[in-house]
Amino acid sequence: MSGAATDLVLRAIREGLLLVLLLSGPPLLASMVVGFVVGLLQAATQIQDQTLAFVPKLVVVMAVLAAMGPVLGASLVRFTQALFLAVPALR
């Protein structure tokens, strides 16, 4: 592989990892916020049920994915198209 092809592959890997962080950020952040709020409520009411935090987190993560799905999907499609267009340059 030539130097230009190596640079292209390394840039694609770097952008792919950054895209993974950007795509997973909103659901993870929403889940952390809900977990914190439920944890505060559990500490205040002294309800120590392990499954209490699971359902609100699941609902919020699904809502965030439904709301941000088109935006996240569009960025994933753009990245995939850029990769497919860059494949002929690897020869």
Contacts in CASP RR format, 6 or more apart in sequence:
PFRMAT RR
TARGET T0000
AUTHOR 0000-0000-0000
METHOD contacts of the structure
MODEL  1
MSGAATDLVLRAIREGLLLVLLLSGPPLLASMVVGFVVGLLQAATQIQDQ
TLAFVPKLVVVMAVLAAMGPVLGASLVRFTQALFLAVPALR
1 9 0 8 1.000
1 90 0 8 1.000
4 89 0 8 1.000
5 89 0 8 1.000
5 90 0 8 1.000
8 86 0 8 1.000
8 89 0 8 1.000
8 90 0 8 1.000
9 90 0 8 1.000
12 83 0 8 1.000
12 86 0 8 1.000
15 79 0 8 1.000
16 79 0 8 1.000
19 75 0 8 1.000
19 76 0 8 1.000
19 79 0 8 1.000
22 75 0 8 1.000
23 72 0 8 1.000
23 73 0 8 1.000
23 75 0 8 1.000
23 76 0 8 1.000
26 64 0 8 1.000
26 68 0 8 1.000
26 72 0 8 1.000
27 61 0 8 1.000
27 64 0 8 1.000
27 65 0 8 1.000
30 60 0 8 1.000
30 61 0 8 1.000
30 63 0 8 1.000
30 64 0 8 1.000
31 57 0 8 1.000
31 60 0 8 1.000
31 61 0 8 1.000
33 60 0 8 1.000
34 53 0 8 1.000
34 56 0 8 1.000
34 57 0 8 1.000
34 60 0 8 1.000
35 53 0 8 1.000
35 56 0 8 1.000
35 57 0 8 1.000
38 52 0 8 1.000
38 53 0 8 1.000
38 56 0 8 1.000
38 57 0 8 1.000
39 53 0 8 1.000
41 47 0 8 1.000
42 48 0 8 1.000
42 49 0 8 1.000
42 52 0 8 1.000
42 53 0 8 1.000
65 72 0 8 1.000
END
